[in-house]
Amino acid sequence: MLIVNHESSSSLKSRSSDHPTKRLNTWQAIRADVLARIKSGEWPPGALIPTEQDLAIEMGCARATVNRALRELANSGIIQRRRKVGTRVASTSSRRTTLNLPVIRDEIEALGAEYLYALIEVEMRTGTEGAMRALQVDPDHVLMLVKTRYMANSDPYCCEAIWLNPQAVDLPDPKLFEAEPPQEWLTRHLPVQQTRFTILADEASGACAASLGLECGTPVLAIERVNSMDAVPVSFARQFYPPQHRLVFDD
């Protein structure tokens, strides 16, 4: 098992409510600026944010550049855009999913099986394209990747790769994840909400295939989950289940 220690990082700092005209010439810079204002509470969940034209004037850039940044944020569910209504920060209370995805420990124990958990690897690295899009970060942004495995009795049940953003929340020493899964740590220590999930078919590969005891290329059920805090995404997880797994949602 490889553990790579990371430097401690602080939460995004609050910004002043006064924003003099500045020049932000890329959509990535505008996206970062909008995210910082949401994180600071200047634009809380449900708040109406300035129009594209107003933001373009404030930031000294083309309206099309602002539009690209807002489209990226909207695609990740961080903001909501409606014609003739405007753009609002996503309201976390209204965006709580109606499907309750239990933690993996509860899934296994509900089967009457013995729950076993193992940390496979922790590393600090830049994200995959999917992780960067889900967390709305740039290629030079370093994330924490935690890979884990879950067993039901002696049978492989699930493997997970979760990306955590150390610039959005303070993360613990990665050694903590030897005893506690990242998803459980998040829900126990932070007021996170599941703001997006996707169910898809995928193929087992690499550490996931090894953890599940499958040949590379074997079809698996994959679930992608995004957890957010104050409308800002803090984690992106990909969970993989072996063939014949049944996903059940209870009221």
C-alpha positions, 0 to 999 in steps of 0.5 A, spaced: 500 500 500 502 506 498 501 512 502 503 519 499 503 525 505 500 531 502 501 538 505 496 541 509 491 546 505 486 551 508 479 552 505 478 557 500 478 564 503 473 569 504 473 575 499 471 582 499 464 584 497 467 589 493 470 587 486 473 593 482 473 592 475 479 587 473 481 583 467 480 575 467 481 573 460 480 566 460 474 562 462 478 558 467 479 564 471 472 567 471 470 560 473 475 560 479 472 567 481 465 565 481 467 559 485 471 563 490 465 567 491 460 562 492 465 558 497 466 565 501 458 566 501 458 572 497 453 568 493 450 563 497 445 557 495 439 560 491 442 567 490 441 570 483 448 572 480 450 578 476 448 577 468 453 575 463 454 582 461 455 585 468 460 580 469 464 581 462 464 588 464 466 587 471 472 582 469 474 586 463 473 580 458 468 578 452 461 576 454 462 569 450 468 568 455 463 569 461 458 564 457 463 559 457 465 559 464 458 559 466 456 553 462 461 549 465 459 550 472 452 549 470 453 542 467 456 540 473 450 542 477 453 548 481 449 553 478 442 553 474 441 557 468 434 559 466 432 564 460 428 570 462 429 568 469 437 569 470 443 564 473 442 562 480 447 558 485 444 551 486 440 551 492 443 545 496 436 543 499 432 543 493 437 539 489 438 533 494 437 527 490 430 523 491 434 517 491 438 515 497 444 511 495 447 508 502 454 508 504 457 501 502 458 499 509 450 499 509 449 495 503 454 489 505 451 489 512 444 489 509 445 483 506 447 479 512 454 479 510 461 481 514 463 488 512 471 488 510 474 494 507 481 496 505 485 502 503 489 500 496 493 507 495 493 514 496 496 519 491 497 526 490 496 528 483 492 532 477 485 529 476 483 525 470 478 529 465 472 526 468 475 528 475 477 535 473 470 536 470 466 534 476 470 538 481 471 544 476 479 545 477 484 546 472 490 541 469 495 544 474 490 543 480 493 537 485 487 533 488 488 527 492 486 520 489 484 515 494 483 507 492 479 502 496 476 495 496 470 493 499 469 485 501 462 482 503 465 476 507 470 473 502 467 476 496 469 482 492 463 487 493 466 494 490 472 498 488 472 505 489 476 511 486 475 517 489 478 524 488 478 529 493 479 537 493 484 539 498 483 547 496 475 546 497 476 543 504 481 541 509 483 534 508 486 529 514 492 525 514 491 520 508 493 514 514 486 516 517 483 512 510 486 506 512 481 505 518 475 509 515 473 510 508 473 517 505 465 517 503 464 516 511 469 521 513 466 526 509 459 525 511 461 524 518 465 531 519 462 535 513 455 538 511 456 535 504 450 533 500 450 528 494 449 533 488 449 529 482 450 521 481 450 517 474 449 510 473 453 507 467 456 501 464 464 500 464 469 496 463 474 493 469 481 495 468 488 496 472 487 496 480 479 496 479 480 489 475 485 486 480 481 488 486 474 485 484 478 479 481 476 480 474 479 480 467 481 487 464 475 489 460 470 485 464 463 489 464 462 492 470 456 497 473 459 503 475 456 509 479 459 516 479 458 520 485 459 528 486 459 531 493 458 538 494 458 543 500 455 550 499 454 548 492 461 547 491 464 540 489 469 537 494 469 530 492 468 525 485 467 518 486 467 512 481 465 506 484 465 499 480 461 493 482 462 486 479 457 483 474 450 481 476 450 486 482 443 489 483 442 496 485 436 497 489 433 504 492 429 504 498 424 509 500 
